Amino acid sequence: MSSGDFSRKSTLVEYGFRLPSAIDNRPLKFDEFNQKVNQITFVSATPGPHEKEVEERRVTQIMRPTGLLDPKITISPSKNQIDNLIQRINEKIEKKQRILVTTLTKKMAEELSQYLIEMGIKTHYLHSEIDTIERIEILRDLRYGIYDVVVGINLLREGLDLPEVSLVAILDADKEGYLRSSTSLIQTIGRAARHVEGEVVMYADRETESMKYAISETENRRAIQNKFNIENNITPTSINTTIRDITDKLKSNEEGVNEENIEINKKDAHKLIKKLEKEMKSFAKSMEFEKAALIRDQIHDIRIITKKVE
């Protein structure tokens, strides 16, 4: 931060838009900040090297109220990885569960997504060129079942809460780098930790240090969680959350709902929603995603109207 501030102000001073003294008004450097603080509480799901170096005591929150364990991890060779992945995907789809697949490049995400669609799997991809609202809609549609699979590059930044996801597939897990660091792997593994049948498959031809650490950490957590469940007679239960997102509010604010001459009771609305949901899933199954999305929006509007009438 301080380097960026210095660069910006130096240019302004050089061309006479600021006095030289403007450079003195700057953010603290990291070492300067550390000299001024007395006590710090770091809060992180994945503490970094600095936190580990300076910590005096660590409090962990490993057990979940639902009793869910961290997901099981399997390492599978990269040879024939797509065929293996499709087999695993189909097994999950039969159970009406969802899948996340993470790749290293945008091109691979798009190509894999297209290939899965050609194989009859309801799939969409995520990457940085897709705007925020559309990203949210894609993830919501994954939960609704319009898509069974979402292929992405950096799925960490989504802040994902997807209880329906029971499988996370990590392609090129042995390619060391930011997206395959131990921290990133642990966070990616956590995307399958909201489902009672959650599991992770890493496609790799060797086991990197990052993989070893992430797997060891996950197995340690599983052991602690399982022991706690046994001692307290807890049965793991999948999280069940309402499917909500910001797009609902944006649509109701921007477009509003046409309520002219509408007379609808709760019972009729429920029947209509059931019928539309059946049509939506039918269109999604036949890969007609645009029609499925239109029906999804109709369902959303009916729910808003029903609430207002009540």
PEJO-V22968 format. One record per backbone hydrogen bond with DSSP energy under -0.5 kcal/mol. NH is the residue of the N-H (numbers start at 1). CO is the residue of the C=O. E is the energy in kcal/mol with one decimal. If there is no record, write none. Layout:
# PEJO-V22968
nh=NH co=CO e=E
nh=NH co=CO e=E
This chain:
# PEJO-V22968
nh=5 co=1 e=-2.3
nh=6 co=2 e=-2.4
nh=7 co=3 e=-2.3
nh=8 co=4 e=-2.2
nh=9 co=5 e=-2.3
nh=10 co=6 e=-2.4
nh=11 co=7 e=-1.5
nh=12 co=8 e=-1.5
nh=13 co=9 e=-2.8
nh=14 co=10 e=-2.6
nh=15 co=11 e=-1.6
nh=16 co=13 e=-1.4
nh=17 co=12 e=-2.7
nh=18 co=12 e=-1.0
nh=22 co=19 e=-2.2
nh=23 co=20 e=-1.6
nh=24 co=21 e=-1.1
nh=25 co=21 e=-0.6
nh=25 co=22 e=-0.9
nh=26 co=24 e=-1.4
nh=33 co=29 e=-2.6
nh=34 co=30 e=-2.1
nh=35 co=31 e=-1.3
nh=36 co=32 e=-0.9
nh=36 co=33 e=-0.9
nh=37 co=33 e=-1.2
nh=42 co=40 e=-0.6
nh=44 co=42 e=-0.5
nh=52 co=48 e=-2.1
nh=53 co=49 e=-1.8
nh=54 co=50 e=-2.2
nh=55 co=51 e=-1.6
nh=60 co=58 e=-0.5
nh=62 co=60 e=-0.5
nh=67 co=64 e=-1.6
nh=72 co=198 e=-1.4
nh=74 co=200 e=-2.5
nh=76 co=74 e=-0.5
nh=76 co=202 e=-3.1
nh=81 co=78 e=-1.8
nh=84 co=80 e=-2.1
nh=85 co=81 e=-2.6
nh=86 co=82 e=-2.7
nh=87 co=83 e=-1.9
nh=88 co=84 e=-2.1
nh=89 co=85 e=-2.8
nh=90 co=86 e=-2.6
nh=91 co=87 e=-1.7
nh=92 co=88 e=-1.8
nh=93 co=89 e=-2.6
nh=94 co=90 e=-1.9
nh=95 co=91 e=-0.6
nh=95 co=92 e=-0.8
nh=96 co=93 e=-2.1
nh=97 co=92 e=-2.2
nh=98 co=164 e=-2.5
nh=99 co=148 e=-2.3
nh=100 co=167 e=-2.4
nh=101 co=150 e=-2.4
nh=102 co=169 e=-2.8
nh=103 co=152 e=-2.9
nh=109 co=105 e=-1.9
nh=110 co=106 e=-2.3
nh=111 co=107 e=-2.8
nh=112 co=108 e=-2.7
nh=113 co=109 e=-2.1
nh=114 co=110 e=-2.5
nh=115 co=111 e=-2.3
nh=116 co=112 e=-2.5
nh=117 co=113 e=-2.0
nh=118 co=114 e=-2.2
nh=119 co=115 e=-1.4
nh=120 co=117 e=-2.0
nh=121 co=116 e=-2.7
nh=123 co=121 e=-0.8
nh=124 co=149 e=-1.7
nh=126 co=151 e=-2.7
nh=130 co=127 e=-1.9
nh=135 co=131 e=-2.2
nh=136 co=132 e=-2.2
nh=137 co=133 e=-2.3
nh=138 co=134 e=-2.5
nh=139 co=135 e=-2.1
nh=140 co=136 e=-2.3
nh=141 co=137 e=-2.7
nh=142 co=138 e=-1.7
nh=143 co=139 e=-1.6
nh=144 co=140 e=-2.1
nh=145 co=141 e=-1.3
nh=146 co=141 e=-1.9
nh=147 co=141 e=-1.2
nh=148 co=122 e=-2.6
nh=149 co=122 e=-2.1
nh=150 co=99 e=-1.9
nh=151 co=124 e=-2.6
nh=152 co=101 e=-2.9
nh=153 co=126 e=-0.7
nh=155 co=153 e=-0.8
nh=157 co=154 e=-0.6
nh=158 co=155 e=-0.6
nh=159 co=156 e=-1.1
nh=163 co=161 e=-0.5
nh=165 co=162 e=-1.7
nh=166 co=98 e=-2.2
nh=167 co=98 e=-1.1
nh=168 co=199 e=-1.9
nh=169 co=100 e=-2.8
nh=170 co=168 e=-0.5
nh=170 co=201 e=-2.8
nh=171 co=102 e=-2.3
nh=171 co=169 e=-0.7
nh=173 co=170 e=-0.6
nh=173 co=203 e=-2.0
nh=174 co=203 e=-0.5
nh=175 co=172 e=-1.6
nh=176 co=174 e=-1.1
nh=180 co=177 e=-1.1
nh=181 co=178 e=-1.2
nh=185 co=181 e=-2.7
nh=186 co=182 e=-2.3
nh=187 co=183 e=-2.3
nh=188 co=184 e=-2.6
nh=189 co=185 e=-2.9
nh=190 co=186 e=-1.7
nh=191 co=188 e=-1.6
nh=192 co=189 e=-1.9
nh=193 co=190 e=-1.6
nh=195 co=192 e=-0.8
nh=198 co=195 e=-1.9
nh=199 co=166 e=-1.9
nh=200 co=72 e=-3.1
nh=201 co=168 e=-2.2
nh=202 co=74 e=-3.2
nh=203 co=170 e=-2.7
nh=203 co=201 e=-0.5
nh=204 co=76 e=-2.2
nh=204 co=202 e=-0.8
nh=208 co=206 e=-0.8
nh=212 co=208 e=-2.6
nh=213 co=209 e=-2.4
nh=214 co=210 e=-2.5
nh=215 co=211 e=-2.8
nh=216 co=212 e=-2.5
nh=217 co=213 e=-2.8
nh=218 co=214 e=-2.2
nh=219 co=215 e=-2.6
nh=220 co=216 e=-2.3
nh=221 co=217 e=-2.1
nh=222 co=218 e=-2.5
nh=223 co=219 e=-2.2
nh=224 co=220 e=-2.1
nh=225 co=221 e=-3.0
nh=226 co=222 e=-2.9
nh=227 co=223 e=-2.2
nh=228 co=224 e=-2.2
nh=229 co=225 e=-2.4
nh=230 co=226 e=-2.3
nh=231 co=227 e=-2.4
nh=232 co=228 e=-1.8
nh=233 co=230 e=-0.8
nh=234 co=229 e=-2.6
nh=236 co=234 e=-0.6
nh=237 co=66 e=-1.9
nh=239 co=194 e=-1.7
nh=244 co=242 e=-1.2
nh=248 co=245 e=-1.1
nh=249 co=245 e=-0.7
nh=250 co=246 e=-2.3
nh=251 co=247 e=-2.6
nh=252 co=248 e=-2.1
nh=253 co=249 e=-2.2
nh=254 co=250 e=-2.8
nh=255 co=251 e=-2.5
nh=256 co=251 e=-1.2
nh=259 co=257 e=-0.8
nh=262 co=259 e=-1.5
nh=263 co=261 e=-0.6
nh=269 co=265 e=-2.4
nh=270 co=266 e=-2.2
nh=271 co=267 e=-1.9
nh=272 co=268 e=-2.6
nh=273 co=269 e=-2.7
nh=274 co=270 e=-2.2
nh=275 co=271 e=-2.2
nh=276 co=272 e=-2.7
nh=277 co=273 e=-2.8
nh=278 co=274 e=-1.8
nh=279 co=275 e=-1.9
nh=280 co=276 e=-2.9
nh=281 co=277 e=-2.3
nh=282 co=278 e=-1.7
nh=283 co=279 e=-2.5
nh=284 co=280 e=-2.4
nh=285 co=281 e=-2.3
nh=286 co=282 e=-1.5
nh=287 co=284 e=-1.5
nh=288 co=283 e=-2.9
nh=289 co=287 e=-1.3
nh=292 co=288 e=-1.9
nh=293 co=289 e=-2.4
nh=294 co=290 e=-1.9
nh=295 co=291 e=-2.1
nh=296 co=292 e=-2.1
nh=297 co=293 e=-2.0
nh=298 co=294 e=-1.8
nh=299 co=295 e=-2.4
nh=300 co=296 e=-2.0
nh=301 co=297 e=-2.3
nh=302 co=298 e=-2.5
nh=303 co=299 e=-2.0
nh=304 co=300 e=-1.8
nh=305 co=301 e=-2.6
nh=306 co=302 e=-2.6
nh=307 co=303 e=-1.9
nh=308 co=304 e=-2.0
nh=309 co=305 e=-2.6
nh=310 co=306 e=-2.0
